[in-house]
Amino acid sequence: MVLLTIVYGCSKDHTAPTFSKFDNVLKQPSGFVAVYNKTTKNFDMSWDMSDTNSVITYNIAWSDSNVFDLGHLQNKYTQSLNPVFKISSSEVLKTMGYTNLQDSLFIVYFTVSAVYSNNEFREFIGPRAVIDSAMYSK
Protein backbone atom coordinates (compact mmCIF):
# COMPACT_ATOMS: atom_id res chain seq x y z
CA MET A 1 0.00 0.00 0.00
CA VAL A 2 2.82 2.41 0.92
CA LEU A 3 4.61 1.61 -2.34
CA LEU A 4 1.50 2.42 -4.38
CA THR A 5 1.08 5.71 -2.52
CA ILE A 6 4.70 6.68 -3.23
CA VAL A 7 4.44 5.76 -6.92
CA TYR A 8 1.15 7.64 -7.29
CA GLY A 9 2.42 10.67 -5.37
CA CYS A 10 5.67 11.08 -7.34
CA SER A 11 5.74 13.87 -9.85
CA LYS A 12 5.84 12.88 -13.49
CA ASP A 13 7.29 16.28 -14.38
CA HIS A 14 10.96 15.56 -14.97
CA THR A 15 11.82 18.49 -17.20
CA ALA A 16 13.81 21.42 -15.90
CA PRO A 17 12.05 24.80 -15.84
CA THR A 18 13.16 26.95 -18.77
CA PHE A 19 12.07 29.91 -20.81
CA SER A 20 11.10 27.52 -23.64
CA LYS A 21 7.36 28.12 -23.27
CA PHE A 22 8.05 31.85 -23.69
CA ASP A 23 10.36 31.54 -26.73
CA ASN A 24 7.79 33.00 -29.10
CA VAL A 25 7.39 36.08 -26.87
CA LEU A 26 10.64 36.59 -24.91
CA LYS A 27 13.91 37.02 -26.76
CA GLN A 28 17.39 37.30 -25.37
CA PRO A 29 19.69 40.10 -26.46
CA SER A 30 22.35 39.01 -28.94
CA GLY A 31 25.85 40.20 -29.78
CA PHE A 32 26.55 41.26 -26.19
CA VAL A 33 30.02 42.79 -25.71
CA ALA A 34 31.55 44.17 -22.51
CA VAL A 35 34.90 46.02 -22.42
CA TYR A 36 36.82 48.05 -19.88
CA ASN A 37 37.79 51.55 -21.02
CA LYS A 38 40.90 52.48 -19.03
CA THR A 39 40.71 56.13 -20.13
CA THR A 40 37.21 56.74 -18.75
CA LYS A 41 37.44 54.01 -16.06
CA ASN A 42 34.08 52.69 -17.26
CA PHE A 43 32.82 49.31 -18.31
CA ASP A 44 31.16 49.83 -21.71
CA MET A 45 28.56 47.38 -22.98
CA SER A 46 26.57 47.02 -26.18
CA TRP A 47 24.13 44.47 -27.60
CA ASP A 48 21.51 43.91 -30.27
CA MET A 49 17.81 43.51 -29.66
CA SER A 50 15.95 43.16 -32.94
CA ASP A 51 12.47 42.85 -31.41
CA THR A 52 11.80 45.40 -28.68
CA ASN A 53 8.06 44.72 -28.58
CA SER A 54 6.99 44.95 -24.89
CA VAL A 55 10.57 45.68 -23.75
CA ILE A 56 10.57 48.54 -21.23
CA THR A 57 14.23 48.55 -20.14
CA TYR A 58 17.25 46.28 -19.76
CA ASN A 59 18.79 44.64 -16.71
CA ILE A 60 22.59 44.59 -16.63
CA ALA A 61 24.06 42.01 -14.24
CA TRP A 62 27.66 41.39 -13.23
CA SER A 63 29.59 38.84 -11.22
CA ASP A 64 33.13 38.15 -10.08
CA SER A 65 32.86 34.45 -11.01
CA ASN A 66 33.05 32.68 -14.35
CA VAL A 67 30.29 30.47 -12.87
CA PHE A 68 28.12 33.58 -12.99
CA ASP A 69 25.41 32.72 -10.47
CA LEU A 70 27.89 31.48 -7.86
CA GLY A 71 29.78 34.76 -7.61
CA HIS A 72 28.99 38.09 -5.99
CA LEU A 73 26.05 39.10 -8.19
CA GLN A 74 24.83 42.65 -8.66
CA ASN A 75 22.57 44.27 -11.22
CA LYS A 76 21.29 47.60 -12.44
CA TYR A 77 18.48 48.68 -14.76
CA THR A 78 19.42 50.85 -17.72
CA GLN A 79 16.23 52.98 -17.59
CA SER A 80 16.44 53.15 -21.38
CA LEU A 81 15.84 51.15 -24.55
CA ASN A 82 19.24 52.21 -25.84
CA PRO A 83 21.32 49.03 -26.46
CA VAL A 84 24.48 50.54 -24.96
CA PHE A 85 25.37 51.06 -21.31
CA LYS A 86 28.28 52.51 -19.39
CA ILE A 87 28.97 52.02 -15.70
CA SER A 88 31.92 53.20 -13.65
CA SER A 89 34.41 50.58 -12.57
CA SER A 90 34.36 51.93 -9.03
CA GLU A 91 30.58 51.32 -8.78
CA VAL A 92 30.90 47.78 -10.17
CA LEU A 93 33.73 46.81 -7.84
CA LYS A 94 32.23 48.51 -4.79
CA THR A 95 28.85 46.78 -5.18
CA MET A 96 30.64 43.42 -5.17
CA GLY A 97 32.57 44.34 -2.02
CA TYR A 98 35.94 45.11 -3.61
CA THR A 99 36.93 48.49 -2.20
CA ASN A 100 40.70 48.10 -2.05
CA LEU A 101 42.01 45.78 -4.76
CA GLN A 102 45.64 44.80 -4.30
CA ASP A 103 45.91 43.17 -7.73
CA SER A 104 46.23 45.36 -10.79
CA LEU A 105 44.03 43.05 -12.93
CA PHE A 106 40.52 41.83 -12.14
CA ILE A 107 37.99 40.08 -14.40
CA VAL A 108 34.30 41.02 -14.21
CA TYR A 109 31.62 39.00 -16.00
CA PHE A 110 28.60 40.82 -17.46
CA THR A 111 25.29 39.94 -19.09
CA VAL A 112 22.08 41.72 -20.08
CA SER A 113 18.40 40.76 -20.12
CA ALA A 114 15.42 42.56 -21.57
CA VAL A 115 12.68 43.52 -19.12
CA TYR A 116 9.19 42.92 -20.51
CA SER A 117 5.88 44.49 -19.54
CA ASN A 118 2.57 43.81 -21.26
CA ASN A 119 -0.78 42.13 -20.57
CA GLU A 120 0.90 38.79 -19.92
CA PHE A 121 4.11 39.92 -18.17
CA ARG A 122 4.60 42.71 -15.67
CA GLU A 123 8.22 43.83 -15.37
CA PHE A 124 9.37 40.29 -16.22
CA ILE A 125 13.12 39.79 -16.75
CA GLY A 126 13.65 37.68 -19.86
CA PRO A 127 16.46 35.29 -20.73
CA ARG A 128 20.06 36.46 -20.42
CA ALA A 129 22.40 37.23 -23.26
CA VAL A 130 25.58 35.19 -23.51
CA ILE A 131 27.93 36.24 -20.69
CA ASP A 132 31.00 38.29 -21.62
CA SER A 133 33.98 39.27 -19.51
CA ALA A 134 35.96 42.48 -19.23
CA MET A 135 39.34 42.85 -17.57
CA TYR A 136 39.71 45.76 -15.16
CA SER A 137 43.20 47.16 -14.74
CA LYS A 138 44.42 49.91 -12.46
PyRosetta script that sets phi, psi and omega in degrees:
from pyrosetta import init, pose_from_sequence

init()
pose = pose_from_sequence("MVLLTIVYGCSKDHTAPTFSKFDNVLKQPSGFVAVYNKTTKNFDMSWDMSDTNSVITYNIAWSDSNVFDLGHLQNKYTQSLNPVFKISSSEVLKTMGYTNLQDSLFIVYFTVSAVYSNNEFREFIGPRAVIDSAMYSK")
pose.set_psi(1, -44.7)
pose.set_omega(1, 179.6)
pose.set_phi(2, -62.3)
pose.set_psi(2, -41.4)
pose.set_omega(2, 179.9)
pose.set_phi(3, -62.0)
pose.set_psi(3, -41.7)
pose.set_omega(3, 177.6)
pose.set_phi(4, -64.6)
pose.set_psi(4, -37.8)
pose.set_omega(4, 177.9)
pose.set_phi(5, -64.7)
pose.set_psi(5, -42.2)
pose.set_omega(5, 179.5)
pose.set_phi(6, -65.0)
pose.set_psi(6, -46.7)
pose.set_omega(6, -179.8)
pose.set_phi(7, -61.7)
pose.set_psi(7, -44.5)
pose.set_omega(7, -179.7)
pose.set_phi(8, -66.9)
pose.set_psi(8, -36.1)
pose.set_omega(8, -176.1)
pose.set_phi(9, -80.1)
pose.set_psi(9, -16.3)
pose.set_omega(9, -178.5)
pose.set_phi(10, -70.0)
pose.set_psi(10, 141.5)
pose.set_omega(10, 179.0)
pose.set_phi(11, -71.2)
pose.set_psi(11, 140.2)
pose.set_omega(11, 175.6)
pose.set_phi(12, -94.7)
pose.set_psi(12, -1.1)
pose.set_omega(12, -179.7)
pose.set_phi(13, -86.1)
pose.set_psi(13, 101.3)
pose.set_omega(13, -177.2)
pose.set_phi(14, -112.0)
pose.set_psi(14, 14.4)
pose.set_omega(14, 179.3)
pose.set_phi(15, -98.8)
pose.set_psi(15, 141.3)
pose.set_omega(15, -179.4)
pose.set_phi(16, -71.5)
pose.set_psi(16, 145.5)
pose.set_omega(16, 177.1)
pose.set_phi(17, -68.1)
pose.set_psi(17, 134.5)
pose.set_omega(17, -179.6)
pose.set_phi(18, -142.4)
pose.set_psi(18, 179.3)
pose.set_omega(18, 174.8)
pose.set_phi(19, -86.6)
pose.set_psi(19, 5.1)
pose.set_omega(19, -171.3)
pose.set_phi(20, -56.2)
pose.set_psi(20, -35.5)
pose.set_omega(20, -179.5)
pose.set_phi(21, -73.9)
pose.set_psi(21, -8.8)
pose.set_omega(21, 177.9)
pose.set_phi(22, -107.4)
pose.set_psi(22, 5.8)
pose.set_omega(22, -174.7)
pose.set_phi(23, -56.1)
pose.set_psi(23, -33.9)
pose.set_omega(23, -179.2)
pose.set_phi(24, -75.7)
pose.set_psi(24, -13.0)
pose.set_omega(24, -177.4)
pose.set_phi(25, -113.9)
pose.set_psi(25, -45.0)
pose.set_omega(25, -174.9)
pose.set_phi(26, -101.2)
pose.set_psi(26, 124.4)
pose.set_omega(26, 179.0)
pose.set_phi(27, -114.4)
pose.set_psi(27, 150.7)
pose.set_omega(27, 175.5)
pose.set_phi(28, -95.4)
pose.set_psi(28, 146.5)
pose.set_omega(28, 175.0)
pose.set_phi(29, -62.0)
pose.set_psi(29, 148.9)
pose.set_omega(29, 179.6)
pose.set_phi(30, -119.9)
pose.set_psi(30, 166.8)
pose.set_omega(30, 176.5)
pose.set_phi(31, 62.1)
pose.set_psi(31, 30.9)
pose.set_omega(31, -177.4)
pose.set_phi(32, -69.4)
pose.set_psi(32, 130.6)
pose.set_omega(32, 179.0)
pose.set_phi(33, -135.5)
pose.set_psi(33, 131.9)
pose.set_omega(33, 176.0)
pose.set_phi(34, -124.2)
pose.set_psi(34, 132.6)
pose.set_omega(34, 178.4)
pose.set_phi(35, -137.7)
pose.set_psi(35, 154.9)
pose.set_omega(35, 174.6)
pose.set_phi(36, -100.7)
pose.set_psi(36, 126.6)
pose.set_omega(36, 178.3)
pose.set_phi(37, -100.6)
pose.set_psi(37, 105.2)
pose.set_omega(37, -174.9)
pose.set_phi(38, -67.0)
pose.set_psi(38, -28.4)
pose.set_omega(38, 180.0)
pose.set_phi(39, -66.4)
pose.set_psi(39, -48.4)
pose.set_omega(39, -178.2)
pose.set_phi(40, -91.8)
pose.set_psi(40, -10.4)
pose.set_omega(40, -177.0)
pose.set_phi(41, 60.0)
pose.set_psi(41, 35.9)
pose.set_omega(41, 177.9)
pose.set_phi(42, -116.3)
pose.set_psi(42, 152.8)
pose.set_omega(42, 164.7)
pose.set_phi(43, -93.1)
pose.set_psi(43, 124.6)
pose.set_omega(43, -179.0)
pose.set_phi(44, -108.8)
pose.set_psi(44, 131.4)
pose.set_omega(44, -179.7)
pose.set_phi(45, -127.8)
pose.set_psi(45, 150.0)
pose.set_omega(45, 174.5)
pose.set_phi(46, -148.8)
pose.set_psi(46, 156.5)
pose.set_omega(46, -179.0)
pose.set_phi(47, -159.6)
pose.set_psi(47, 172.6)
pose.set_omega(47, 176.4)
pose.set_phi(48, -115.8)
pose.set_psi(48, 140.7)
pose.set_omega(48, 174.7)
pose.set_phi(49, -141.7)
pose.set_psi(49, 95.9)
pose.set_omega(49, -173.7)
pose.set_phi(50, -68.8)
pose.set_psi(50, -35.9)
pose.set_omega(50, -178.6)
pose.set_phi(51, -114.0)
pose.set_psi(51, 105.7)
pose.set_omega(51, -179.4)
pose.set_phi(52, -101.5)
pose.set_psi(52, 17.7)
pose.set_omega(52, 177.9)
pose.set_phi(53, -61.2)
pose.set_psi(53, 123.2)
pose.set_omega(53, -179.8)
pose.set_phi(54, 74.3)
pose.set_psi(54, 0.7)
pose.set_omega(54, 177.7)
pose.set_phi(55, -79.7)
pose.set_psi(55, 129.3)
pose.set_omega(55, -179.2)
pose.set_phi(56, -109.2)
pose.set_psi(56, -22.7)
pose.set_omega(56, 177.8)
pose.set_phi(57, -170.1)
pose.set_psi(57, -175.6)
pose.set_omega(57, 176.5)
pose.set_phi(58, -125.2)
pose.set_psi(58, 152.0)
pose.set_omega(58, 177.3)
pose.set_phi(59, -113.5)
pose.set_psi(59, 113.9)
pose.set_omega(59, 176.3)
pose.set_phi(60, -92.0)
pose.set_psi(60, 131.0)
pose.set_omega(60, 177.8)
pose.set_phi(61, -126.2)
pose.set_psi(61, 148.7)
pose.set_omega(61, 178.0)
pose.set_phi(62, -140.9)
pose.set_psi(62, 157.4)
pose.set_omega(62, -176.4)
pose.set_phi(63, -148.5)
pose.set_psi(63, 158.6)
pose.set_omega(63, 176.1)
pose.set_phi(64, -98.0)
pose.set_psi(64, 9.3)
pose.set_omega(64, -176.9)
pose.set_phi(65, -123.5)
pose.set_psi(65, 140.7)
pose.set_omega(65, 175.5)
pose.set_phi(66, -71.4)
pose.set_psi(66, -16.1)
pose.set_omega(66, 166.7)
pose.set_phi(67, -94.8)
pose.set_psi(67, 82.1)
pose.set_omega(67, -163.6)
pose.set_phi(68, -41.0)
pose.set_psi(68, -53.0)
pose.set_omega(68, -173.6)
pose.set_phi(69, -74.4)
pose.set_psi(69, -9.1)
pose.set_omega(69, 179.4)
pose.set_phi(70, -96.4)
pose.set_psi(70, -3.8)
pose.set_omega(70, -179.8)
pose.set_phi(71, -92.8)
pose.set_psi(71, -169.4)
pose.set_omega(71, 174.1)
pose.set_phi(72, -79.4)
pose.set_psi(72, 100.9)
pose.set_omega(72, -176.1)
pose.set_phi(73, -89.6)
pose.set_psi(73, 139.6)
pose.set_omega(73, 172.2)
pose.set_phi(74, -141.9)
pose.set_psi(74, 162.5)
pose.set_omega(74, 178.1)
pose.set_phi(75, -152.7)
pose.set_psi(75, 165.0)
pose.set_omega(75, 179.6)
pose.set_phi(76, -154.0)
pose.set_psi(76, 142.1)
pose.set_omega(76, 176.4)
pose.set_phi(77, -88.4)
pose.set_psi(77, 143.0)
pose.set_omega(77, -176.9)
pose.set_phi(78, -78.0)
pose.set_psi(78, -22.5)
pose.set_omega(78, -176.6)
pose.set_phi(79, 60.0)
pose.set_psi(79, 27.7)
pose.set_omega(79, -176.9)
pose.set_phi(80, -158.3)
pose.set_psi(80, 159.8)
pose.set_omega(80, 172.3)
pose.set_phi(81, -97.3)
pose.set_psi(81, 5.3)
pose.set_omega(81, 177.9)
pose.set_phi(82, -69.5)
pose.set_psi(82, 126.7)
pose.set_omega(82, -176.6)
pose.set_phi(83, -83.1)
pose.set_psi(83, 35.2)
pose.set_omega(83, 173.0)
pose.set_phi(84, -136.6)
pose.set_psi(84, 149.9)
pose.set_omega(84, -179.0)
pose.set_phi(85, -152.3)
pose.set_psi(85, 139.6)
pose.set_omega(85, 176.2)
pose.set_phi(86, -124.4)
pose.set_psi(86, 138.1)
pose.set_omega(86, 177.3)
pose.set_phi(87, -142.2)
pose.set_psi(87, 140.2)
pose.set_omega(87, -176.5)
pose.set_phi(88, -68.5)
pose.set_psi(88, 143.4)
pose.set_omega(88, 179.3)
pose.set_phi(89, -63.5)
pose.set_psi(89, -33.7)
pose.set_omega(89, 179.9)
pose.set_phi(90, -65.3)
pose.set_psi(90, -38.4)
pose.set_omega(90, 177.7)
pose.set_phi(91, -65.9)
pose.set_psi(91, -44.6)
pose.set_omega(91, -179.5)
pose.set_phi(92, -60.6)
pose.set_psi(92, -50.0)
pose.set_omega(92, -177.3)
pose.set_phi(93, -68.0)
pose.set_psi(93, -40.0)
pose.set_omega(93, -179.4)
pose.set_phi(94, -63.9)
pose.set_psi(94, -41.9)
pose.set_omega(94, -178.5)
pose.set_phi(95, -66.1)
pose.set_psi(95, -22.4)
pose.set_omega(95, 177.0)
pose.set_phi(96, -92.3)
pose.set_psi(96, -1.6)
pose.set_omega(96, 177.5)
pose.set_phi(97, 94.7)
pose.set_psi(97, 10.1)
pose.set_omega(97, 179.6)
pose.set_phi(98, -100.4)
pose.set_psi(98, 93.7)
pose.set_omega(98, -177.4)
pose.set_phi(99, -100.6)
pose.set_psi(99, -20.3)
pose.set_omega(99, -179.1)
pose.set_phi(100, -141.7)
pose.set_psi(100, 80.5)
pose.set_omega(100, -178.6)
pose.set_phi(101, -74.3)
pose.set_psi(101, 128.8)
pose.set_omega(101, 176.7)
pose.set_phi(102, -84.9)
pose.set_psi(102, -32.4)
pose.set_omega(102, 179.5)
pose.set_phi(103, -78.6)
pose.set_psi(103, 150.4)
pose.set_omega(103, 180.0)
pose.set_phi(104, -86.6)
pose.set_psi(104, -15.7)
pose.set_omega(104, 179.0)
pose.set_phi(105, -121.4)
pose.set_psi(105, 140.1)
pose.set_omega(105, -179.6)
pose.set_phi(106, -151.4)
pose.set_psi(106, 130.9)
pose.set_omega(106, -179.3)
pose.set_phi(107, -97.1)
pose.set_psi(107, 131.4)
pose.set_omega(107, 175.8)
pose.set_phi(108, -119.1)
pose.set_psi(108, 136.9)
pose.set_omega(108, -179.3)
pose.set_phi(109, -105.5)
pose.set_psi(109, 132.2)
pose.set_omega(109, -175.5)
pose.set_phi(110, -124.5)
pose.set_psi(110, 155.0)
pose.set_omega(110, 169.9)
pose.set_phi(111, -152.8)
pose.set_psi(111, 169.4)
pose.set_omega(111, 179.3)
pose.set_phi(112, -139.1)
pose.set_psi(112, 146.0)
pose.set_omega(112, 174.9)
pose.set_phi(113, -132.8)
pose.set_psi(113, 145.7)
pose.set_omega(113, 173.7)
pose.set_phi(114, -80.2)
pose.set_psi(114, 145.0)
pose.set_omega(114, 176.2)
pose.set_phi(115, -107.6)
pose.set_psi(115, 122.9)
pose.set_omega(115, -174.8)
pose.set_phi(116, -104.0)
pose.set_psi(116, 146.6)
pose.set_omega(116, 173.3)
pose.set_phi(117, -149.6)
pose.set_psi(117, 119.9)
pose.set_omega(117, 177.2)
pose.set_phi(118, -159.4)
pose.set_psi(118, -161.5)
pose.set_omega(118, -179.8)
pose.set_phi(119, -64.3)
pose.set_psi(119, -31.3)
pose.set_omega(119, -176.4)
pose.set_phi(120, -91.5)
pose.set_psi(120, -34.8)
pose.set_omega(120, -176.7)
pose.set_phi(121, -122.9)
pose.set_psi(121, 138.5)
pose.set_omega(121, 176.8)
pose.set_phi(122, -121.4)
pose.set_psi(122, 108.0)
pose.set_omega(122, -178.3)
pose.set_phi(123, 49.2)
pose.set_psi(123, 53.1)
pose.set_omega(123, -177.4)
pose.set_phi(124, -96.3)
pose.set_psi(124, 124.3)
pose.set_omega(124, -179.8)
pose.set_phi(125, -82.9)
pose.set_psi(125, 119.7)
pose.set_omega(125, -178.1)
pose.set_phi(126, -79.1)
pose.set_psi(126, -171.6)
pose.set_omega(126, -177.8)
pose.set_phi(127, -65.4)
pose.set_psi(127, 150.7)
pose.set_omega(127, -178.7)
pose.set_phi(128, -76.7)
pose.set_psi(128, 152.6)
pose.set_omega(128, 168.4)
pose.set_phi(129, -74.5)
pose.set_psi(129, 167.1)
pose.set_omega(129, 174.6)
pose.set_phi(130, -60.8)
pose.set_psi(130, 136.4)
pose.set_omega(130, -177.0)
pose.set_phi(131, -71.9)
pose.set_psi(131, 138.4)
pose.set_omega(131, 175.8)
pose.set_phi(132, -125.8)
pose.set_psi(132, 155.7)
pose.set_omega(132, 179.7)
pose.set_phi(133, -116.5)
pose.set_psi(133, 153.6)
pose.set_omega(133, 175.8)
pose.set_phi(134, -136.1)
pose.set_psi(134, 138.8)
pose.set_omega(134, -177.0)
pose.set_phi(135, -99.4)
pose.set_psi(135, 116.9)
pose.set_omega(135, 176.5)
pose.set_phi(136, -81.3)
pose.set_psi(136, 137.6)
pose.set_omega(136, 173.3)
pose.set_phi(137, -138.3)
pose.set_psi(137, 141.0)
pose.set_omega(137, -178.6)
pose.set_phi(138, -68.8)
pose.dump_pdb("model.pdb")
